[in-house]
Every structure is written in structure tokens, then in C-alpha cells.
Amino acid sequence: MTETGTEISIDDLPIRDDLRGRSPYGAPQLDVPVALNTNENPYPPSERLAGALAGAVAATAAGLNRYPDRDAVRLRAGLAAYLGHGLDTRGVWAANGSNEVLLQILQAFGGPGRTAMGFEPSYSMHPIITGVTGTGWSPQQRGPGFGIDPDAAVAAITREQPDIVFLTSPNNPTGTALPLEVIERVAAAAPGMVVVDEAYAEFRREGTPSALSLLPDHPRLIVTRTMSKAFALAGARVGYLAAHPAVVDALQLVRLPYHLSAVTQAVAATALDFADELLGAVKQLREERDSLVAWLRDRGHAVADSDANFVLFGEFADRSAVWRGLLDHGVLIREVGPPGWLRVTVGTPDEMAAFRTALTGVTAGGGQP
Ligand SMILES: *Cc1c(COP(=O)(O)O)cnc(C)c1O
């Protein structure tokens, strides 16, 4: 780099005014013994699955001189079969993580002069991706217990007429799932698209519904999912959605050609073949989650009901001190959500034992709720 090159900073570049002063999104990627901060699945692919993935990549490698299937038909068919609900390839779309799916939704249905609405606290990537596409953001607040009051939601939608409404269920960072009634009321009131982000769907407790069942009656409803959490495939970057086929047609106007690599498609399709095995681990994580919630409540903490693979708990006068104290014990969790609360991802039994020991140590000397 030249002398002048080193003196140039981002501020010297003709960057968009609305990007000036922003910092890149992301949780700290610290090297710690127990990482419970990004809602990853703690169970790596089994040897059998890892072998199958390697085989799929090897088979793909011989054809990498060619562009991939632009429409990812095999993968979409597999995802449709996995989701059920009468879905087929035309009603399913896939991209590099559900974050890219969300970006494509914003590109097709948002943009300058348009607005997206969300109910906070929720997934912070929703307003960020919204902003990146020049779409306005209309934040609304969740109510008691981190739920969404349908009357308040309908009133906000009627008043603001957003082009896109985000509903996260189960919600991140609170773990809260929405009753179908709330989604139906929102879908009926919304003039534009309604996106239900179901990144944690597989972790729902028994009897908690999915918005997939509403798709046949709601052509402007989109349900997004990911292979990052339940399928333990965060490193592969695979997200997808289910919606009316016309929605998929719209997304194809904004997707980059060949956006999903042949390697990614092969890896994702192969992992789908192991759905039963992977969902077995999810069941274990759900049980671990439920006992974590019970343990935290026993200790007198406030704990949000969780249908996800993480738990939001509090309330701490100084949550940063608790977060740092846990880190001193080698346990990294996430300082996110409403003031006073912390979020911990559900890990292996050993990791959760380390978390319980660390939290007991950190809260023993005061700083308790
Ligand atoms: C983790 C998460 C995602 C997943 O993003 P990917 O890009 O698929 O890894 C999407 N939505 C929410 C609410 C999440 O917490």
C-alpha cells in the first residue's frame, strides 16, 4: 500500500450519506471455550453426514467449470418436500442464508420511498437490511411478555401503511412465538407483504403453530426459514422461503444470476437427506432449553418463554458486568435485547453445565436481580 493509501479512511470515500458513520453488524467472534452467543447448533455434522457432504462436494467439483443450476431446482424440491403443507418447487426459493432471502425480499418489495415495519425487540438484521436497500424503517414495540397485541399492530399498520411487515416467530432475541391469530390479523390489515421469519421454527414447543399453514389463503405472506440453526449448517449459508409462486417470480427479478453456488446447493440437498438425524439433535436441544428455563426461574430470574434454541433472561441492574463476568469464566453469551436482559444460546449438556456454574459464580457476590 502507498503512503497516501494508508491515510485514506472510509470517511474520505464518496460513500452513500445514509451509510456514513455506521459500523458493520456482527457479534464478537471471540475464541472462548464455551460460545453461546450466536444461536448456532452446538452439534457438528455426524461423521456419516460429514462423509456424505464431502462426497457431494467431490461430485460437484468435477463440474465446477460450469455455472450452477440457476433455479436450484433439486434443492427447492427437497426443501418443499421437507416443509410439507402441499408446497412444491414453485412455492419455495433459496439463497445464501435467510439474510440473503430477506435482502431479495427488500429489493423486490421495498426500496426508496417505501417502508418496512417491525415489532421490537426483534432481529436487528431486519432494520439493517431494510436500511441497506434504502427502505424506510417503522419500529413498533412488542407488548408485555414480548408478544404482539393484534389490535395495536393493526392500528399501526392502518396508520402507516407499510409496504412490508416483519413478524419474527419464534422471535429473536426473546424466543416468543406468535399465535396464528396475530399473523392472520396482521396479514388481513397489511397493504403489502408480510414476512414471518421462522428461523427457529424447528425449536417450537409442542403445539406451537407455523405460519406455513396460512400460506394457501394469503398470497402476500412469506415464511422464511434457514438451515443455519436446526440443520446445524450455519457455515454453509443456506436460507429459504415458502410463499405463493408469484412471490418467487418477483424475487427472480432481483436475484443475481447463479447466486447459489453448485457446492452450496449440493451440500444443502445432502443435509436434507439427513433431516431425521438432525431433528433428533433438535429434540435434545429443546429438552435442554426447557430445563435451562426451569433452572433460571428456580434461581429467581425473569425468563421469557422460549420456542427457540436460546433463552432471554434477566433482569440485571448491570447486565454488562454479568456478561463480562461470564466471559471471565470462559462463557460467551450475548448482550442483546431490552436493557437488563441477556441472551444465552442452548448448547451441549457440558456447555450448559459450564454456563450454570459460571452464572452461579458471577451472581453469588451480588448483582442479582
Ligand atoms: C439466525 C437468524 C437468521 C438466520 O440467518 P442466516 O442468514 O440464514 O444464517 C434469520 N432470522 C433470524 C431471526 C435469526 O435469528
The ligand as a MOL file (V3000), in Angstrom:
LIG
                    3D

  0  0  0     0  0            999 V3000
M  V30 BEGIN CTAB
M  V30 COUNTS 15 15 0 0 0
M  V30 BEGIN ATOM
M  V30 1 C -30.1440 -16.6490 12.8220 0
M  V30 2 C -31.3030 -15.9210 12.2230 0
M  V30 3 C -31.4910 -15.9350 10.8480 0
M  V30 4 C -30.5870 -16.7800 10.0220 0
M  V30 5 O -29.8070 -16.1330 9.1630 0
M  V30 6 P -28.9820 -16.9640 8.0940 0
M  V30 7 O -28.6020 -15.8860 7.1470 0
M  V30 8 O -29.9140 -17.9680 7.4730 0
M  V30 9 O -27.8460 -17.6110 8.7900 0
M  V30 10 C -32.6150 -15.3180 10.3280 0
M  V30 11 N -33.5070 -14.7210 11.1220 0
M  V30 12 C -33.3610 -14.7060 12.4520 0
M  V30 13 C -34.4100 -14.0900 13.2920 0
M  V30 14 C -32.2460 -15.2830 13.0300 0
M  V30 15 O -32.0730 -15.2260 14.3490 0
M  V30 END ATOM
M  V30 BEGIN BOND
M  V30 1 1 1 2
M  V30 2 1 2 3
M  V30 3 2 2 14
M  V30 4 1 3 4
M  V30 5 2 3 10
M  V30 6 1 4 5
M  V30 7 1 5 6
M  V30 8 2 6 7
M  V30 9 1 6 8
M  V30 10 1 6 9
M  V30 11 1 10 11
M  V30 12 2 11 12
M  V30 13 1 12 13
M  V30 14 1 12 14
M  V30 15 1 14 15
M  V30 END BOND
M  V30 END CTAB
M  END
